[in-house]
C-alpha cells in the first residue's frame, strides 16, 4: 500500500472516531434533555394533580356544608312539628292530670 493510501485510511479512521465521539456526546445531550423534560413533566403533572385535589376537597366541603345545613333545617322543621303536636295535646294532658289529681 502506498504511503498516500495509508494516510487516507488513517485520516478516515480518525474521522470515524471523531464522528463516534460526537455522536456519543449528542446521545448524552439528548438523554439529559429528555430526562430534564421528563422531570419537568412529572413536576407539572404533580402540581396539576394537587390543584385538582384541592378543588375537589373544596367542592366536597361546600357540598358537606350544604348537606349539614339542609339536615339541620329538616331537623328543626321536625322539632317544630313535634312541638306543635305536643301543644295541641297539652290541654288534654293537663285535663287528664287535673282529673286524676282531683279524683285522688
Beta strands, then each sheet from edge to edge (+ up, - down):
end
